[in-house]
Amino acid sequence: MRHHLLLPRPYTAPRNKIEETLEEIWRAALNIDCVGVEDDFTDLGGDSFDAEVIVTMIEEKLGVHTPLSTLARAPTVAALAEAVQRIQKKPR
């Protein structure tokens, strides 16, 4: 497992349920011990395969279809949580 030791930002814990769920998803998909909500997906070693796993897990755990492009535009747990919340609020 990779560790959180070399990342440029200090650790920021999840602040709500969506961030907690996304943090769990990222830890599992990226096979790392610790993910702060301000850590960048690419800085954590994420690639296109990991992105596919993450959006699939978001749909499974949160019931929200999240296009891959959303992860590209929102590369932190905090930003992705905001994007997921916006998607949840859209009328279907």
Backbone atoms as SQL, in Angstrom:
CREATE TABLE atoms (id INTEGER PRIMARY KEY, chain TEXT, resi INTEGER, resn TEXT, atom TEXT, x REAL, y REAL, z REAL);
INSERT INTO atoms VALUES
  (1, 'A', 1, 'MET', 'N', 0.824, -1.193, 0.000),
  (2, 'A', 1, 'MET', 'CA', 0.000, 0.000, 0.000),
  (3, 'A', 1, 'MET', 'C', 0.864, 1.250, 0.000),
  (4, 'A', 2, 'ARG', 'N', 0.392, 2.247, -0.711),
  (5, 'A', 2, 'ARG', 'CA', 1.092, 3.530, -0.698),
  (6, 'A', 2, 'ARG', 'C', 0.699, 4.288, 0.564),
  (7, 'A', 3, 'HIS', 'N', 1.527, 5.196, 0.947),
  (8, 'A', 3, 'HIS', 'CA', 1.258, 5.975, 2.146),
  (9, 'A', 3, 'HIS', 'C', 1.129, 7.440, 1.808),
  (10, 'A', 4, 'HIS', 'N', 0.561, 8.188, 2.725),
  (11, 'A', 4, 'HIS', 'CA', 0.214, 9.590, 2.554),
  (12, 'A', 4, 'HIS', 'C', 1.393, 10.527, 2.879),
  (13, 'A', 5, 'LEU', 'N', 2.567, 10.010, 3.048),
  (14, 'A', 5, 'LEU', 'CA', 3.672, 10.794, 3.598),
  (15, 'A', 5, 'LEU', 'C', 4.236, 11.870, 2.668),
  (16, 'A', 6, 'LEU', 'N', 4.197, 11.686, 1.373),
  (17, 'A', 6, 'LEU', 'CA', 4.883, 12.593, 0.460),
  (18, 'A', 6, 'LEU', 'C', 3.967, 13.599, -0.223),
  (19, 'A', 7, 'LEU', 'N', 2.738, 13.706, 0.187),
  (20, 'A', 7, 'LEU', 'CA', 1.812, 14.617, -0.464),
  (21, 'A', 7, 'LEU', 'C', 2.017, 16.044, 0.032),
  (22, 'A', 8, 'PRO', 'N', 1.783, 17.031, -0.852),
  (23, 'A', 8, 'PRO', 'CA', 2.090, 18.419, -0.524),
  (24, 'A', 8, 'PRO', 'C', 1.143, 19.085, 0.465),
  (25, 'A', 9, 'ARG', 'N', -0.047, 18.574, 0.663),
  (26, 'A', 9, 'ARG', 'CA', -1.020, 19.220, 1.534),
  (27, 'A', 9, 'ARG', 'C', -1.126, 18.477, 2.862),
  (28, 'A', 10, 'PRO', 'N', -1.438, 19.220, 3.930),
  (29, 'A', 10, 'PRO', 'CA', -1.706, 18.529, 5.193),
  (30, 'A', 10, 'PRO', 'C', -3.025, 17.765, 5.082),
  (31, 'A', 11, 'TYR', 'N', -3.168, 16.742, 5.873),
  (32, 'A', 11, 'TYR', 'CA', -4.370, 15.913, 5.856),
  (33, 'A', 11, 'TYR', 'C', -5.577, 16.708, 6.342),
  (34, 'A', 12, 'THR', 'N', -6.669, 16.640, 5.590),
  (35, 'A', 12, 'THR', 'CA', -7.949, 17.205, 5.996),
  (36, 'A', 12, 'THR', 'C', -8.970, 16.074, 5.970),
  (37, 'A', 13, 'ALA', 'N', -9.582, 15.818, 7.108),
  (38, 'A', 13, 'ALA', 'CA', -10.549, 14.723, 7.238),
  (39, 'A', 13, 'ALA', 'C', -11.862, 15.054, 6.532),
  (40, 'A', 14, 'PRO', 'N', -12.620, 14.021, 6.165),
  (41, 'A', 14, 'PRO', 'CA', -13.949, 14.242, 5.585),
  (42, 'A', 14, 'PRO', 'C', -14.837, 15.014, 6.559),
  (43, 'A', 15, 'ARG', 'N', -15.679, 15.890, 5.992),
  (44, 'A', 15, 'ARG', 'CA', -16.523, 16.758, 6.815),
  (45, 'A', 15, 'ARG', 'C', -18.002, 16.408, 6.752),
  (46, 'A', 16, 'ASN', 'N', -18.368, 15.470, 5.877),
  (47, 'A', 16, 'ASN', 'CA', -19.769, 15.073, 5.779),
  (48, 'A', 16, 'ASN', 'C', -19.841, 13.639, 5.240),
  (49, 'A', 17, 'LYS', 'N', -21.050, 13.113, 5.162),
  (50, 'A', 17, 'LYS', 'CA', -21.238, 11.708, 4.781),
  (51, 'A', 17, 'LYS', 'C', -20.762, 11.431, 3.356),
  (52, 'A', 18, 'ILE', 'N', -21.023, 12.344, 2.426),
  (53, 'A', 18, 'ILE', 'CA', -20.584, 12.118, 1.046),
  (54, 'A', 18, 'ILE', 'C', -19.063, 12.094, 0.973),
  (55, 'A', 19, 'GLU', 'N', -18.389, 13.034, 1.637),
  (56, 'A', 19, 'GLU', 'CA', -16.922, 13.021, 1.657),
  (57, 'A', 19, 'GLU', 'C', -16.400, 11.741, 2.307),
  (58, 'A', 20, 'GLU', 'N', -17.046, 11.271, 3.368),
  (59, 'A', 20, 'GLU', 'CA', -16.619, 10.025, 4.010),
  (60, 'A', 20, 'GLU', 'C', -16.725, 8.854, 3.039),
  (61, 'A', 21, 'THR', 'N', -17.833, 8.777, 2.320),
  (62, 'A', 21, 'THR', 'CA', -18.025, 7.683, 1.363),
  (63, 'A', 21, 'THR', 'C', -17.021, 7.779, 0.230),
  (64, 'A', 22, 'LEU', 'N', -16.811, 8.978, -0.295),
  (65, 'A', 22, 'LEU', 'CA', -15.834, 9.148, -1.378),
  (66, 'A', 22, 'LEU', 'C', -14.422, 8.827, -0.904),
  (67, 'A', 23, 'GLU', 'N', -14.096, 9.221, 0.316),
  (68, 'A', 23, 'GLU', 'CA', -12.759, 8.932, 0.860),
  (69, 'A', 23, 'GLU', 'C', -12.558, 7.421, 0.948),
  (70, 'A', 24, 'GLU', 'N', -13.579, 6.682, 1.371),
  (71, 'A', 24, 'GLU', 'CA', -13.497, 5.222, 1.430),
  (72, 'A', 24, 'GLU', 'C', -13.316, 4.631, 0.029),
  (73, 'A', 25, 'ILE', 'N', -14.067, 5.168, -0.929),
  (74, 'A', 25, 'ILE', 'CA', -13.972, 4.703, -2.318),
  (75, 'A', 25, 'ILE', 'C', -12.564, 4.940, -2.857),
  (76, 'A', 26, 'TRP', 'N', -12.033, 6.135, -2.642),
  (77, 'A', 26, 'TRP', 'CA', -10.692, 6.452, -3.153),
  (78, 'A', 26, 'TRP', 'C', -9.635, 5.568, -2.505),
  (79, 'A', 27, 'ARG', 'N', -9.740, 5.349, -1.182),
  (80, 'A', 27, 'ARG', 'CA', -8.758, 4.483, -0.507),
  (81, 'A', 27, 'ARG', 'C', -8.775, 3.093, -1.112),
  (82, 'A', 28, 'ALA', 'N', -9.967, 2.560, -1.354),
  (83, 'A', 28, 'ALA', 'CA', -10.085, 1.215, -1.927),
  (84, 'A', 28, 'ALA', 'C', -9.577, 1.174, -3.364),
  (85, 'A', 29, 'ALA', 'N', -9.993, 2.131, -4.178),
  (86, 'A', 29, 'ALA', 'CA', -9.623, 2.126, -5.594),
  (87, 'A', 29, 'ALA', 'C', -8.132, 2.377, -5.802),
  (88, 'A', 30, 'LEU', 'N', -7.564, 3.252, -4.980),
  (89, 'A', 30, 'LEU', 'CA', -6.155, 3.618, -5.137),
  (90, 'A', 30, 'LEU', 'C', -5.229, 2.759, -4.271),
  (91, 'A', 31, 'ASN', 'N', -5.818, 1.917, -3.424),
  (92, 'A', 31, 'ASN', 'CA', -5.050, 1.033, -2.559),
  (93, 'A', 31, 'ASN', 'C', -4.057, 1.814, -1.685),
  (94, 'A', 32, 'ILE', 'N', -4.614, 2.827, -0.997),
  (95, 'A', 32, 'ILE', 'CA', -3.798, 3.636, -0.088),
  (96, 'A', 32, 'ILE', 'C', -4.474, 3.709, 1.276),
  (97, 'A', 33, 'ASP', 'N', -3.690, 4.004, 2.270),
  (98, 'A', 33, 'ASP', 'CA', -4.165, 4.029, 3.653),
  (99, 'A', 33, 'ASP', 'C', -4.934, 5.284, 4.014),
  (100, 'A', 34, 'CYS', 'N', -4.568, 6.399, 3.438),
  (101, 'A', 34, 'CYS', 'CA', -5.081, 7.677, 3.908),
  (102, 'A', 34, 'CYS', 'C', -5.324, 8.617, 2.729),
  (103, 'A', 35, 'VAL', 'N', -6.525, 9.187, 2.676),
  (104, 'A', 35, 'VAL', 'CA', -6.852, 10.179, 1.656),
  (105, 'A', 35, 'VAL', 'C', -7.490, 11.362, 2.359),
  (106, 'A', 36, 'GLY', 'N', -6.891, 12.531, 2.183),
  (107, 'A', 36, 'GLY', 'CA', -7.493, 13.757, 2.696),
  (108, 'A', 36, 'GLY', 'C', -8.422, 14.335, 1.641),
  (109, 'A', 37, 'VAL', 'N', -9.388, 15.110, 2.067),
  (110, 'A', 37, 'VAL', 'CA', -10.376, 15.620, 1.114),
  (111, 'A', 37, 'VAL', 'C', -9.796, 16.644, 0.139),
  (112, 'A', 38, 'GLU', 'N', -8.620, 17.162, 0.423),
  (113, 'A', 38, 'GLU', 'CA', -7.980, 18.121, -0.482),
  (114, 'A', 38, 'GLU', 'C', -6.848, 17.499, -1.303),
  (115, 'A', 39, 'ASP', 'N', -6.621, 16.204, -1.148),
  (116, 'A', 39, 'ASP', 'CA', -5.578, 15.516, -1.917),
  (117, 'A', 39, 'ASP', 'C', -6.019, 15.356, -3.368),
  (118, 'A', 40, 'ASP', 'N', -5.105, 15.586, -4.291),
  (119, 'A', 40, 'ASP', 'CA', -5.394, 15.511, -5.717),
  (120, 'A', 40, 'ASP', 'C', -5.310, 14.069, -6.213),
  (121, 'A', 41, 'PHE', 'N', -6.282, 13.676, -7.024),
  (122, 'A', 41, 'PHE', 'CA', -6.367, 12.324, -7.579),
  (123, 'A', 41, 'PHE', 'C', -5.054, 11.914, -8.258),
  (124, 'A', 42, 'THR', 'N', -4.510, 12.774, -9.091),
  (125, 'A', 42, 'THR', 'CA', -3.274, 12.463, -9.818),
  (126, 'A', 42, 'THR', 'C', -2.082, 12.382, -8.865),
  (127, 'A', 43, 'ASP', 'N', -2.026, 13.291, -7.892),
  (128, 'A', 43, 'ASP', 'CA', -0.937, 13.256, -6.907),
  (129, 'A', 43, 'ASP', 'C', -0.948, 11.948, -6.110),
  (130, 'A', 44, 'LEU', 'N', -2.132, 11.365, -5.959),
  (131, 'A', 44, 'LEU', 'CA', -2.254, 10.098, -5.229),
  (132, 'A', 44, 'LEU', 'C', -1.911, 8.900, -6.096),
  (133, 'A', 45, 'GLY', 'N', -1.582, 9.155, -7.358),
  (134, 'A', 45, 'GLY', 'CA', -1.205, 8.067, -8.259),
  (135, 'A', 45, 'GLY', 'C', -2.360, 7.539, -9.094),
  (136, 'A', 46, 'GLY', 'N', -3.489, 8.246, -9.080),
  (137, 'A', 46, 'GLY', 'CA', -4.656, 7.803, -9.826),
  (138, 'A', 46, 'GLY', 'C', -4.436, 7.865, -11.329),
  (139, 'A', 47, 'ASP', 'N', -5.008, 6.874, -12.029),
  (140, 'A', 47, 'ASP', 'CA', -4.919, 6.845, -13.493),
  (141, 'A', 47, 'ASP', 'C', -6.312, 6.588, -14.053),
  (142, 'A', 48, 'SER', 'N', -6.415, 6.378, -15.366),
  (143, 'A', 48, 'SER', 'CA', -7.718, 6.219, -15.998),
  (144, 'A', 48, 'SER', 'C', -8.438, 4.961, -15.506),
  (145, 'A', 49, 'PHE', 'N', -7.706, 3.895, -15.248),
  (146, 'A', 49, 'PHE', 'CA', -8.336, 2.682, -14.712),
  (147, 'A', 49, 'PHE', 'C', -8.926, 2.962, -13.332),
  (148, 'A', 50, 'ASP', 'N', -8.156, 3.636, -12.478),
  (149, 'A', 50, 'ASP', 'CA', -8.640, 3.978, -11.135),
  (150, 'A', 50, 'ASP', 'C', -9.880, 4.870, -11.224),
  (151, 'A', 51, 'ALA', 'N', -9.878, 5.793, -12.180),
  (152, 'A', 51, 'ALA', 'CA', -11.028, 6.688, -12.363),
  (153, 'A', 51, 'ALA', 'C', -12.283, 5.890, -12.708),
  (154, 'A', 52, 'GLU', 'N', -12.142, 4.904, -13.575),
  (155, 'A', 52, 'GLU', 'CA', -13.280, 4.041, -13.936),
  (156, 'A', 52, 'GLU', 'C', -13.805, 3.303, -12.711),
  (157, 'A', 53, 'VAL', 'N', -12.895, 2.787, -11.909),
  (158, 'A', 53, 'VAL', 'CA', -13.292, 2.074, -10.693),
  (159, 'A', 53, 'VAL', 'C', -14.029, 3.030, -9.752),
  (160, 'A', 54, 'ILE', 'N', -13.520, 4.227, -9.596),
  (161, 'A', 54, 'ILE', 'CA', -14.129, 5.207, -8.685),
  (162, 'A', 54, 'ILE', 'C', -15.534, 5.576, -9.134),
  (163, 'A', 55, 'VAL', 'N', -15.724, 5.907, -10.414),
  (164, 'A', 55, 'VAL', 'CA', -17.074, 6.303, -10.848),
  (165, 'A', 55, 'VAL', 'C', -18.053, 5.125, -10.754),
  (166, 'A', 56, 'THR', 'N', -17.572, 3.918, -10.974),
  (167, 'A', 56, 'THR', 'CA', -18.434, 2.736, -10.819),
  (168, 'A', 56, 'THR', 'C', -18.836, 2.572, -9.353),
  (169, 'A', 57, 'MET', 'N', -17.884, 2.732, -8.452),
  (170, 'A', 57, 'MET', 'CA', -18.168, 2.592, -7.021),
  (171, 'A', 57, 'MET', 'C', -19.077, 3.714, -6.521),
  (172, 'A', 58, 'ILE', 'N', -18.947, 4.917, -7.078),
  (173, 'A', 58, 'ILE', 'CA', -19.840, 6.020, -6.700),
  (174, 'A', 58, 'ILE', 'C', -21.277, 5.655, -7.059),
  (175, 'A', 59, 'GLU', 'N', -21.452, 5.104, -8.250),
  (176, 'A', 59, 'GLU', 'CA', -22.800, 4.714, -8.657),
  (177, 'A', 59, 'GLU', 'C', -23.349, 3.610, -7.754),
  (178, 'A', 60, 'GLU', 'N', -22.501, 2.649, -7.405),
  (179, 'A', 60, 'GLU', 'CA', -22.937, 1.545, -6.544),
  (180, 'A', 60, 'GLU', 'C', -23.261, 2.006, -5.127),
  (181, 'A', 61, 'LYS', 'N', -22.407, 2.843, -4.541),
  (182, 'A', 61, 'LYS', 'CA', -22.562, 3.210, -3.134),
  (183, 'A', 61, 'LYS', 'C', -23.464, 4.414, -2.915),
  (184, 'A', 62, 'LEU', 'N', -23.460, 5.361, -3.879),
  (185, 'A', 62, 'LEU', 'CA', -24.244, 6.586, -3.697),
  (186, 'A', 62, 'LEU', 'C', -25.432, 6.679, -4.641),
  (187, 'A', 63, 'GLY', 'N', -25.495, 5.761, -5.613),
  (188, 'A', 63, 'GLY', 'CA', -26.598, 5.787, -6.555),
  (189, 'A', 63, 'GLY', 'C', -26.578, 6.964, -7.500),
  (190, 'A', 64, 'VAL', 'N', -25.384, 7.496, -7.761),
  (191, 'A', 64, 'VAL', 'CA', -25.240, 8.675, -8.611),
  (192, 'A', 64, 'VAL', 'C', -24.359, 8.329, -9.802),
  (193, 'A', 65, 'HIS', 'N', -24.905, 8.508, -11.007),
  (194, 'A', 65, 'HIS', 'CA', -24.088, 8.316, -12.209),
  (195, 'A', 65, 'HIS', 'C', -23.181, 9.539, -12.353),
  (196, 'A', 66, 'THR', 'N', -21.887, 9.300, -12.295),
  (197, 'A', 66, 'THR', 'CA', -20.897, 10.373, -12.372),
  (198, 'A', 66, 'THR', 'C', -20.015, 10.128, -13.581),
  (199, 'A', 67, 'PRO', 'N', -20.119, 10.981, -14.609),
  (200, 'A', 67, 'PRO', 'CA', -19.256, 10.799, -15.780),
  (201, 'A', 67, 'PRO', 'C', -17.775, 10.929, -15.404),
  (202, 'A', 68, 'LEU', 'N', -16.921, 10.253, -16.142),
  (203, 'A', 68, 'LEU', 'CA', -15.467, 10.351, -15.905),
  (204, 'A', 68, 'LEU', 'C', -14.994, 11.796, -15.955),
  (205, 'A', 69, 'SER', 'N', -15.592, 12.585, -16.832),
  (206, 'A', 69, 'SER', 'CA', -15.171, 13.986, -16.965),
  (207, 'A', 69, 'SER', 'C', -15.375, 14.762, -15.669),
  (208, 'A', 70, 'THR', 'N', -16.311, 14.329, -14.841),
  (209, 'A', 70, 'THR', 'CA', -16.535, 14.998, -13.557),
  (210, 'A', 70, 'THR', 'C', -15.312, 14.842, -12.663),
  (211, 'A', 71, 'LEU', 'N', -14.736, 13.662, -12.645),
  (212, 'A', 71, 'LEU', 'CA', -13.535, 13.432, -11.844),
  (213, 'A', 71, 'LEU', 'C', -12.368, 14.270, -12.359),
  (214, 'A', 72, 'ALA', 'N', -12.290, 14.446, -13.662),
  (215, 'A', 72, 'ALA', 'CA', -11.222, 15.282, -14.233),
  (216, 'A', 72, 'ALA', 'C', -11.385, 16.737, -13.803),
  (217, 'A', 73, 'ARG', 'N', -12.629, 17.196, -13.719),
  (218, 'A', 73, 'ARG', 'CA', -12.880, 18.595, -13.325),
  (219, 'A', 73, 'ARG', 'C', -12.893, 18.784, -11.814),
  (220, 'A', 74, 'ALA', 'N', -13.069, 17.709, -11.084),
  (221, 'A', 74, 'ALA', 'CA', -13.150, 17.768, -9.626),
  (222, 'A', 74, 'ALA', 'C', -12.200, 16.726, -9.046),
  (223, 'A', 75, 'PRO', 'N', -10.883, 17.000, -9.069),
  (224, 'A', 75, 'PRO', 'CA', -9.885, 15.975, -8.754),
  (225, 'A', 75, 'PRO', 'C', -9.573, 15.773, -7.266),
  (226, 'A', 76, 'THR', 'N', -10.387, 16.348, -6.392),
  (227, 'A', 76, 'THR', 'CA', -10.218, 16.099, -4.958),
  (228, 'A', 76, 'THR', 'C', -11.520, 15.531, -4.415),
  (229, 'A', 77, 'VAL', 'N', -11.451, 14.889, -3.274),
  (230, 'A', 77, 'VAL', 'CA', -12.665, 14.363, -2.649),
  (231, 'A', 77, 'VAL', 'C', -13.639, 15.509, -2.373),
  (232, 'A', 78, 'ALA', 'N', -13.137, 16.644, -1.883),
  (233, 'A', 78, 'ALA', 'CA', -14.010, 17.773, -1.562),
  (234, 'A', 78, 'ALA', 'C', -14.729, 18.286, -2.814),
  (235, 'A', 79, 'ALA', 'N', -13.986, 18.481, -3.885),
  (236, 'A', 79, 'ALA', 'CA', -14.585, 18.982, -5.126),
  (237, 'A', 79, 'ALA', 'C', -15.538, 17.950, -5.725),
  (238, 'A', 80, 'LEU', 'N', -15.168, 16.684, -5.665),
  (239, 'A', 80, 'LEU', 'CA', -16.019, 15.631, -6.203),
  (240, 'A', 80, 'LEU', 'C', -17.303, 15.503, -5.376),
  (241, 'A', 81, 'ALA', 'N', -17.218, 15.682, -4.074),
  (242, 'A', 81, 'ALA', 'CA', -18.415, 15.644, -3.224),
  (243, 'A', 81, 'ALA', 'C', -19.387, 16.747, -3.634),
  (244, 'A', 82, 'GLU', 'N', -18.874, 17.935, -3.912),
  (245, 'A', 82, 'GLU', 'CA', -19.731, 19.035, -4.370),
  (246, 'A', 82, 'GLU', 'C', -20.378, 18.688, -5.706),
  (247, 'A', 83, 'ALA', 'N', -19.615, 18.098, -6.614),
  (248, 'A', 83, 'ALA', 'CA', -20.143, 17.707, -7.919),
  (249, 'A', 83, 'ALA', 'C', -21.221, 16.635, -7.765),
  (250, 'A', 84, 'VAL', 'N', -20.989, 15.665, -6.897),
  (251, 'A', 84, 'VAL', 'CA', -21.973, 14.611, -6.661),
  (252, 'A', 84, 'VAL', 'C', -23.254, 15.216, -6.096),
  (253, 'A', 85, 'GLN', 'N', -23.125, 16.157, -5.187),
  (254, 'A', 85, 'GLN', 'CA', -24.304, 16.808, -4.615),
  (255, 'A', 85, 'GLN', 'C', -25.085, 17.562, -5.693),
  (256, 'A', 86, 'ARG', 'N', -24.389, 18.239, -6.600),
  (257, 'A', 86, 'ARG', 'CA', -25.072, 18.941, -7.702),
  (258, 'A', 86, 'ARG', 'C', -25.816, 17.948, -8.589),
  (259, 'A', 87, 'ILE', 'N', -25.175, 16.817, -8.894),
  (260, 'A', 87, 'ILE', 'CA', -25.812, 15.799, -9.725),
  (261, 'A', 87, 'ILE', 'C', -27.054, 15.247, -9.019),
  (262, 'A', 88, 'GLN', 'N', -26.968, 15.022, -7.716),
  (263, 'A', 88, 'GLN', 'CA', -28.098, 14.497, -6.944),
  (264, 'A', 88, 'GLN', 'C', -29.286, 15.452, -6.982),
  (265, 'A', 89, 'LYS', 'N', -29.016, 16.752, -7.009),
  (266, 'A', 89, 'LYS', 'CA', -30.082, 17.760, -6.972),
  (267, 'A', 89, 'LYS', 'C', -30.736, 18.002, -8.318),
  (268, 'A', 90, 'LYS', 'N', -30.107, 17.564, -9.408),
  (269, 'A', 90, 'LYS', 'CA', -30.686, 17.766, -10.741),
  (270, 'A', 90, 'LYS', 'C', -31.968, 16.967, -10.884),
  (271, 'A', 91, 'PRO', 'N', -32.985, 17.591, -11.463),
  (272, 'A', 91, 'PRO', 'CA', -34.203, 16.817, -11.713),
  (273, 'A', 91, 'PRO', 'C', -33.966, 15.742, -12.753),
  (274, 'A', 92, 'ARG', 'N', -34.638, 14.623, -12.602),
  (275, 'A', 92, 'ARG', 'CA', -34.444, 13.511, -13.525),
  (276, 'A', 92, 'ARG', 'C', -35.523, 13.468, -14.544);
